[in-house]
Amino acid sequence: PNPFGGSAVPETEIRYTLGGPASVSARVHDIRGRLVRDFGSLAGAAGENTITWDGRGHGGARLPSGKYIVILEALGREEKANIVLIH
């Protein structure tokens, strides 16, 4: 898990590396599997990339403390990572 929070505006960087330019799909789900934030299709460059998440859901509301799952899809692969949001 990658804990973040504890400040007025919690945020974390979701880092990923690509072998070449690609379209990247990034989503955050709660522990029950519900989609809480969809970053849509992003243009990823070759090398290291980052997405900043401020702990907010679709409508901009702050999400409660807890464990979340980040799912990244690019080049036919899917990667998952756990993140813990702490207020």
Buried (B, 14 or more C-beta within 10 A) or exposed (E): EBBBBEEEEBEBEBEBEBEEEBEBBBBBBBEEEEEBBBBEEBEBEEEEBEBEBEBBBEEEEBBEEEEBBBBBBBEEEEEEBEBBBEE
